[in-house]
Amino acid sequence: MGELKVDKHVQYILSVEKKKDSFEALVMEHLRMNGAYWGLTTLDLLQNVASVDQEEVISWLMSCWDRESGGFAGAIGLDPHLLYTLSAVQILALLNRLDVLDIEMISEYVAGLQNEDGSFSGDMWGEIDTRFSYCAICCLSILRRMDKINLGKAVNYILSCKNLDGGFGATPGGESHAGQIFCCVGALSITGSLHHVDRDLLGWWLCERQCTDGGLNGRPEKLADVCYSWWVLSSLIMIDRVHWIDKSKLTEYILNCQDSENGGISDRPDNAVDVFHTYFGVAGLSLMEYPGLKPIDPAYALPIDVVNRIFFSKF
């Protein structure tokens, strides 16, 4: 088994921002806020976040803030959305600069997207998904404004998306999927509601996601993908069943997906790398306590020292 090419991955992350005119950058422009979160968190896990100009990051980030609604867009001039609002808040928490936010206005924006049944819409257009429940709960928790929403209804809606196999879907009756399971289990963890989860049943479904090549997939009969190293592992850790998978085989799978020459991690061995899979690969290794990486919190998807700073300091 090889080793994590830390220096190569740091250089890869730093190089991505410089390729603003590439085809990849243009088609991903609407996700730029998410990309910034993935890249910066990867750098912090690799203990290299100081290699970026933090004031430049904050200046760009705040230019994506919609002063009318209170939410953040994925890039300058686009519409605000919960997905990007959470990423913006996570980035500022990572950089220890939550002080630049209008916390009350952002909290009101997030709370205003809760529906009567406890679910959350992603934005003003009304799409509902348990991803957005997680985004809202995680965001408000970081801002310490969870009292802005009806928490009981929010939890009950998430529980209504639980399936007979122990997993969770995007909406009631939706197919169980590892990404949605992370969102639901993460939200339940943050709200202190994990007692509603059948840990053995869900743990079995999740550990069954390990494929013969050591990687994890998101649902039955699918190929392994590095990103599920995060979605599955974090969920297993939160329900205390992570010992049900083979960590050494998963570690080997992630390391085999590295570009050892140019840096970055891909979804599967020998595929093209991207920031998304680089983050989730490094985050997965962090969850498995890979040497040299900062530990990451499985519910907040931020380094543990950042989460501790949020809840044990004043702002």
N, C-alpha and C positions, 0 to 999 in steps of 0.2 A: 504494500500500500504506500502511495506517495504521501507528500505532505502539502499542507495548504500554502499556496504561493502568495503570501501576504503582500509583499512589495509589488508584485505584478497586479494584484487585485486593486491595490490602492491607486496605482498608476492608471489602470483601466477606468476606475470610477472618475478620476480627475479628468481623464481624456474625453469622456462622454459629453461633459458640459461644453467642451470646446468645439464640438461637431454640430453646432446649431443649424447648419444648412444642409445636413445630410438627409437622405430620404427617410431614414429611421427616425430622426429627430422631428421632421415635419409631420409624419403620420402619427407620432406620439405626442404632439404638442398639447393636446387637450388633457393629457395625463401628466403634464410636467410637474405639478405639485406632488403627485404620488412618486414620480421619479426622483424628485429632490429628497423626499423622505427615505426612499429605499437606499439611495446613494449615501446620504449623510449618516444614516443609521449603520450602514455597512462600515463606513469609515470609523465610526465610533467603536463598533464592536472590534475592529482591527486596531483600535487605539491610535487612530490617525486623523481624527476629525479636525485637529488644529491645522491640517494642511490646506483647508479651504478658507477663503476670506468670509468670515462670518457676517460682517456688516453688509457685504454685498449680497449675501443670501437673504438677510433680513429685509433689506431694501427691496429686493425683487419680490419676496414673499408678501410684503405689505402692499405692493402695487397690485396684487391679485385679490385684495380685500374689497368686497362690495360694500361701500359705506351706506348704501340704502337699506340693504337686507341684513347685513351683519355677517354674511357667510363669505367663504373663500371660493374662488374659481380655480380651475386646474391650470390656467395660464392667464396672462393679462388680457382683459377684454372679453373673457368668456363668462358664462353664467355661473353663479355659485352653486355648490352642491355639498351635501354632507360628507361624501368621500374625500373631497379636497379640503374641507374645513377641518376634519380630523387630522389629515396629514400636516396641515399648516400648524395646528396646535401641537402635534407631536414634535415637529421640527423645532418650534420655539421652546418647548420643554427640554429637548435635547441640548439646545444651545444655551439654556438657562436664561431665556429672554421672554418669558411670559408677560413681563411688565410692559411690553410694547402693545399688548392687546387691549381692546375695549371689551373686557370680559363680560360685562353685563349685556352688551349688544349681541355678542356672539352667542351667549347662552340663550338669549331670547330667540335668536334665529333658529337654533337647534330645537329648543322646546316647542317653537311654533310649528315644527314639522311633525309633531306627534298627532296621530289620528285618534278618533273616539275609541277605537278598539284596542288602543295601546301600541299599535304598530307605528312605524315612522316612514314617511315619504322621503325620498332622496333629495328632492328639490320641489320647486313650486309646481312642477308638472305632475306630481303625484305617484310616481312608481313606488311600489312597496316591496320590501325585501328585508330579510333578517340581517343582511349586511348593514342596512341603515340603522337597525336597532342597536347593533354593536357600535357603529360610528357615533351615534348620539350618546349612548351611555358612557363609552370610553372618553369621548370629548368632554362631556359635562363632569365626569369624575376627575379628569386632569385639572379642569378649571374650578373644581370643588363647588359645583352648582347643580348637583343631582336633584336638589329640592325643587328645581324648576319644572320637572316633569312628573307625571303620575307613574311612579315606579312600579306600583302593584299591577297596573294595567300593562306596562311594558313587559314585565316578567311573564304575565299570563299569556300575552300574545306570543312570546317566544316559545312557551310551553305548548301552545296550540300547534306549533310547527314540528313537534316531536313525533317520530314515527314508531311503528311497532318493532323495528329493528334496533331501536335505541338512538338512532341518529336524528338529524334535523334537516329540514328543507328550507327553501327560500320563502315559502308561504305555506299555510296549512295544506297538507296533502302533497306537498312537493317532495321530490325524490331526495333521500339522504345523500349528502355530498360533504366531503371533508372540509371544504372551504366554508360552507354554511355551518357545519358543526363547530368549527373554531369560533365563528361569529356568535353563535348561540351560547356555547359553553363559556366563551370569554365574557360575554355580557352577564351571564348568570354568576360567574366567578366574581366579577367586579361588584355586583349587587348583593353578594352573599347568599345566593340562591342555588348553589350546586347540590343541595340536598334533594332537589327535584329530579336529578339525573340518576338513571340506573347505570351505575358505574361499570358493573360487570358486563351488562349487555352492550353498552356503548363501547367499552374498552375492547370487547371481542370484535365488534364491527371494525373498529379502527386498526387493531393489530392485524386483521385480515387484509389490510391494504398493503402489507409488505409483499413485494413480488420476488420471484426467484433470483433476480439480479441484485437484490438488496434494497432497491429503491421503493418508494411508496407511491401508490396511485390514489386518486380522489374518490373512486367508486369502483364496484366490481367490473372485471373484464376490461379495464383500461390499462394502458402502459404506465410505467412509473414515470414520475416527473419530479425534478428537484424541489419545486415549490411546495409539494406536499410534505417535504421534510419539515416544513414549518407547520402547516395546517394540522397534520396528523399528530406530530410529536407534541406540540404545545397543548393540544386537547388531551392527549394521554397523560401529560404531566399534571394538568389541572385536575384530572380525575384520579390521579395516583395509580395509573396502570402502564406507565412507560416501560416498565420492566418486561412487558409482554412482547416486545419486539427485539430484534437483533441489532443493537446499536453499532457493532463493529462492521456489519455488512452494509448498513446505511451510510456510515461514515465513508466506507470505501466507494460506495456508489457516488456520493457527492464529490469526492476528490477526483473520481474518474471523469467528472463532467467539467473539470477545469480546463481552460486554455492555458497551458503551462508556459507558453511563449509570450502571449500578449495580455494575459489576465482575463478575468471574467469567468462566470460559470453559466453553463447552458442547462436546458431542461433535461437533456439526455446526452450520453457520451458522444462526442464528435459533432454535435450540432452547434449552431451559432450562439454565442454568448449574448446576454443582455443584462441590464441593471436589475430587473425584476428577479431573475433567477439567481443572480449573484447575491442579492440581499437574502433571499430565502434559503439559499445554500449555506451562506455564512451563519445566518440566524439558526438554522437547523444544527449546525456544528456547535454553536454556542450552547444550545439547549442540551447537547450531549457532553458539555464541559470539555470541548476540544482545547488543548493547551494554547495559551497565549491570547485567547479571545475573552473579551469582557462577557460576563453572564447577562442573559436577557430575560426579562420578565415574560412569561408565557401568556398572560392576559392582556397586558398593555402594549406588547411588541416594542418595548423600549428597553435599553440597558437598565439593569436593576439599580445601579447607582443614580440614574436619572429619576426613576420612580420613587426611590427613597427621598431624593431631594424635593420632589413635588409634595410629598405628604408629610415630610418632617421639617419643612422650612416655611417661612411666611413670605407672602407676596401680595 
